[in-house]
Amino acid sequence: MVATLDGVVAGRGTAGGANRNSSGGKIAQTLWTALTAALGEMDRSTVVHGVLGAAGSSGAGKAFFRTAAESAWQNAGLTGGMVTVTDLEVAYAAGTAAPDGVLLLAGTGALAAHVADGAVRRRCDGYGWLLGDEGSAVWIAVRGLRAVLAALDGRGEPTALVHAACAHFGIDPGPTREGTAQALIEAGFSVPPASLGRLAPAISAAAEDGDPIAVRICAAAAERLLHTFDSVQPPPGAETVIAGSVLLNDGPVSRAVRAGLLARTGTEPRPARDGAGGAAALAVARFTGAPVASVVHTRLTGGSCHVPGRG
């Protein structure tokens, strides 16, 4: 997104993913494609500052992403200042202009982050599907598939998730439970772990219909997410932003988490909206040295926001 300092959007561009851990291709080329599409025929000298954020750009990936961003920035003909951040700062800024608060994210992955002065100071979880991401879409899906297999081989109780899983993977239940189980195993291992998260909505739907197994899985997911939020030690009255498909779409997990956050903080959590708008808001704040005004943040992100002391 290219925008004026008062929040008027002047251009947008899109390209492929920029996470070096999961996106193919050359990241610098991908960023350049998005930048040049957003800039169009604009005079590059009028761009005074930029923020580029991506998943996989912290820790060992920080230097890699910074190098790719600098290359794309320069090749796009931009000479203004530019900083790189992670997707966490961007997601938080997409929900609020307040410089301090907490982000709780549950999509493909899951984590909580304490943000202070616009930067992540502490984070909990976000360790990937194998080692963490408790309460994420993948976490929900894996537990659903485990329950399905247990129901098929007699270790667990019957569940509507058997039908839901077969429908999701396009499997016609065979004449034997063993055949169905083997077909589900083959289907589950044939897709990337991140793709398993696409089964989560079906598990949520089964919970809405009262399936006991699905209800317990969704309740456990909400409990894990709230525990992650508590573990980041949010300050009293902290602004809270929620992000990711599990929390932004209505369902049993989202409702339980929102209720838990309201009970903890006394205020409704704010949804993270347009990520590009969040990055633009960060760029405006960094250039001006002050949090963006509420009206500017709304123009950039397409949603309402709260700035302490500004209404």
Residue pairs with C-beta under 8 A, 6 or more apart in sequence:
1 9
1 11
1 12
1 38
1 274
1 276
1 277
1 279
1 280
1 300
2 9
2 10
2 11
2 12
2 38
2 39
2 42
2 47
2 280
3 9
3 10
3 280
3 284
3 299
3 300
4 10
5 284
5 287
5 288
5 296
6 296
6 299
7 284
7 292
7 295
7 296
7 297
7 298
7 299
7 300
8 299
9 280
9 299
9 300
10 42
11 37
11 38
11 39
11 40
11 42
12 37
12 38
12 276
13 33
13 34
13 35
13 36
13 37
13 38
13 39
14 34
14 37
15 30
15 31
15 33
15 34
15 37
16 23
16 24
16 25
16 30
16 33
17 23
17 24
17 30
18 27
18 30
18 31
18 54
18 55
18 65
18 68
19 54
19 55
19 56
19 57
20 27
20 56
20 61
20 64
20 65
21 55
21 56
21 61
22 55
22 56
22 194
23 30
26 68
27 54
27 64
27 65
27 68
28 67
28 68
28 69
28 71
28 72
28 75
29 72
30 72
31 52
31 68
31 69
31 72
31 73
32 71
32 72
32 75
32 76
35 72
35 73
35 76
35 78
36 76
39 47
39 76
39 78
44 76
44 77
44 78
44 79
45 79
47 78
47 80
48 80
48 81
48 287
49 80
49 81
49 82
49 283
49 284
49 286
49 287
50 73
50 78
50 80
50 81
50 82
50 83
50 283
51 82
51 83
51 84
51 85
51 90
51 279
51 280
51 282
51 283
51 286
52 65
52 69
52 72
52 73
52 82
52 83
52 84
52 85
52 279
53 84
53 85
53 86
53 87
53 89
53 90
53 275
53 278
53 279
53 282
54 65
54 84
54 86
54 87
55 86
55 87
56 65
57 64
57 65
57 66
57 84
57 85
57 86
57 87
58 86
58 88
62 84
65 84
66 84
69 82
69 84
70 82
73 82
81 286
81 287
83 286
85 119
85 279
85 282
86 120
87 275
88 103
88 105
88 111
88 113
88 115
88 120
88 123
89 115
89 118
89 119
89 120
89 278
89 282
90 275
90 278
90 279
90 282
91 103
91 105
91 241
91 243
91 272
91 275
91 278
92 101
92 103
92 113
92 115
92 241
92 243
92 272
92 278
93 118
93 278
93 279
93 281
93 282
93 285
94 241
94 243
94 272
94 273
94 274
94 275
94 277
94 278
94 281
94 301
95 103
95 241
95 242
95 243
95 270
95 271
95 272
95 273
95 278
95 301
95 303
95 305
96 239
96 241
96 270
96 297
96 305
96 306
96 307
97 281
97 285
97 291
97 292
97 293
97 294
97 296
97 297
97 305
97 306
97 307
98 239
98 291
98 306
98 307
98 308
99 115
99 116
99 117
99 118
99 285
99 291
100 115
100 116
100 117
100 235
100 238
100 239
101 114
101 115
101 234
101 238
101 239
101 240
101 241
102 112
102 113
102 114
102 115
102 229
102 232
102 234
102 238
102 239
102 240
102 241
103 112
103 113
103 115
103 240
103 241
103 242
103 243
103 272
104 111
104 112
104 225
104 228
104 229
104 240
104 241
104 242
104 243
104 247
104 257
104 261
104 269
105 111
105 112
105 113
105 126
105 242
105 243
105 244
105 247
105 272
106 135
106 136
106 137
106 221
106 225
106 242
106 243
106 244
106 245
106 246
106 247
106 253
106 257
107 136
107 137
107 197
107 243
107 244
107 245
107 246
107 247
108 133
108 136
108 137
108 138
108 194
108 197
108 244
108 245
109 126
109 128
109 129
109 133
109 136
109 138
109 244
110 125
110 126
110 132
110 133
110 134
110 135
110 136
110 139
110 224
110 225
110 228
110 244
110 246
111 123
111 124
111 125
111 126
111 132
111 133
111 228
112 123
112 124
112 125
112 225
112 228
112 229
112 231
112 232
113 120
113 122
113 123
113 124
113 232
114 120
114 121
114 122
114 123
114 232
114 233
114 234
114 235
114 238
115 121
118 282
118 285
118 286
122 232
122 233
123 232
124 228
124 231
124 232
125 132
125 133
125 134
125 228
125 231
126 132
126 133
127 133
129 136
129 138
129 139
129 142
129 193
129 194
129 196
130 193
133 139
134 221
134 224
134 225
134 227
134 228
135 220
135 221
135 222
135 223
135 224
135 225
135 228
135 246
135 253
136 197
136 221
136 244
136 246
137 197
137 198
137 200
137 244
137 245
137 246
138 193
138 194
138 196
138 197
138 200
139 221
139 224
140 197
140 199
140 200
140 203
140 204
140 217
140 218
140 221
140 246
140 253
141 196
141 197
141 198
141 199
141 200
141 203
142 196
143 217
143 220
144 161
144 164
144 165
144 199
144 200
144 202
144 203
144 213
144 214
144 217
145 165
145 184
145 188
145 196
145 199
147 156
147 159
147 161
147 213
147 217
148 159
148 161
148 162
148 165
148 184
149 181
149 184
149 185
150 156
151 157
151 158
151 159
151 161
151 162
151 213
152 162
152 177
152 178
152 180
152 181
152 184
153 177
153 178
153 181
156 213
157 212
157 213
159 206
159 211
159 212
159 213
159 214
160 206
160 209
160 211
160 213
160 214
161 202
161 203
161 206
161 211
161 213
161 214
162 173
162 180
163 173
164 199
164 202
164 203
164 205
164 206
165 171
165 184
165 199
165 202
166 172
166 173
166 180
166 183
166 184
167 202
168 198
168 199
168 202
169 183
169 184
169 187
169 188
170 187
171 180
171 183
171 184
171 187
173 180
174 180
174 183
188 196
197 245
200 245
200 246
201 249
201 251
203 214
203 217
203 218
204 214
204 218
204 251
204 252
204 253
206 213
206 214
207 214
207 215
207 217
207 218
207 251
207 252
208 251
208 252
215 252
218 251
218 252
218 253
218 256
219 252
219 256
221 246
221 253
222 252
222 253
222 256
222 257
222 260
225 247
225 253
225 257
226 256
226 257
226 260
226 261
226 264
229 240
229 260
229 261
229 264
230 264
234 240
234 264
234 265
237 265
237 266
237 267
238 265
239 267
239 270
239 306
239 308
240 261
240 265
240 267
240 269
240 270
241 269
241 270
241 271
241 272
242 248
242 257
242 258
242 261
242 269
242 270
242 271
242 272
243 271
243 272
246 253
246 254
247 253
247 254
247 257
247 258
247 271
248 254
248 271
248 272
258 268
258 269
261 268
261 269
262 268
262 269
270 305
270 306
271 303
272 278
273 301
273 302
273 303
274 300
274 301
274 302
274 303
277 300
277 301
277 302
278 300
278 301
280 300
281 292
281 296
281 297
281 300
281 301
284 292
284 296
284 300
285 291
285 292
291 307
291 310
292 300
292 307
293 307
293 310
294 304
294 305
294 306
294 307
294 310
294 311
297 305
297 307
298 304
298 305
